[in-house]
Amino acid sequence: MDEFRAAVIRVDHRLWTLLFSDLFDIDYTTTQGELRRSGALEEVHRRLQLPMDFGIIGIYVADMGRTWNIGVYGTQFPAVPEGIELPVLTPIYQKDTETGEVRLLRIEGYDIRT
């Protein structure tokens, strides 16, 4: 059996709204299939500025809508035994107040230079 290598990126509602409010409206009834077919997973990957070696498993609403969990996978993550919670990665962004541009500074829990 192949090892499962994955992690979770948690995005708070403010950042989610800043990055995705013009793209789509996801709620508790949106299915992962709908997100895949619509190209939303690829757009989330692009807008979060994730490294190319991250794949997105799915997007899940958590904490009564205050947090979005984005499941990511890749060979760079440690193997996760069944029944163990996935490691949490925290992206840190900076918004330029003049241009409004948002850029990824780092992902805590992952070395983006690798």
C-alpha positions, -999 to 999 in steps of 0.1 A, spaced: 0 0 0 13 35 -9 20 59 19 -4 88 23 15 120 23 -6 151 29 -12 182 51 -38 208 57 -36 245 50 -59 265 72 -72 298 58 -92 322 80 -124 337 67 -109 372 62 -82 359 39 -106 336 21 -129 366 14 -100 387 3 -87 361 -22 -119 344 -34 -150 365 -29 -151 373 -66 -145 337 -77 -172 315 -62 -194 310 -32 -188 277 -14 -210 266 14 -217 234 33 -236 219 4 -209 224 -23 -194 190 -33 -158 183 -40 -169 171 -75 -184 205 -82 -152 222 -72 -130 199 -94 -153 202 -124 -155 240 -122 -117 244 -120 -120 259 -85 -92 237 -71 -67 250 -97 -78 286 -91 -74 282 -53 -39 268 -59 -30 297 -81 -44 324 -59 -29 310 -27 4 310 -47 11 274 -36 43 257 -48 38 237 -79 46 204 -61 14 208 -39 -17 191 -51 -51 200 -37 -72 171 -24 -102 193 -15 -116 223 3 -136 220 35 -155 246 56 -146 243 93 -153 261 126 -188 273 116 -175 289 85 -146 308 102 -119 286 87 -113 269 54 -93 237 54 -75 229 21 -62 194 19 -29 192 0 -7 162 -9 27 156 -23 58 135 -19 75 163 1 52 158 31 59 131 58 39 99 56 8 101 78 -3 68 95 -40 60 94 -59 76 122 -34 104 128 -43 141 121 -27 157 91 1 183 99 -12 219 96 6 243 73 1 281 78 6 304 48 18 339 57 8 366 32 16 403 28 -7 428 12 8 459 -5 -13 488 7 -6 508 -24 -13 482 -51 -35 458 -32 -13 429 -44 -11 400 -20 20 378 -20 30 347 -2 59 353 21 63 318 36 44 286 46 50 278 82 56 241 86 70 238 51 102 251 34 90 267 1 125 269 -12 127 231 -16 
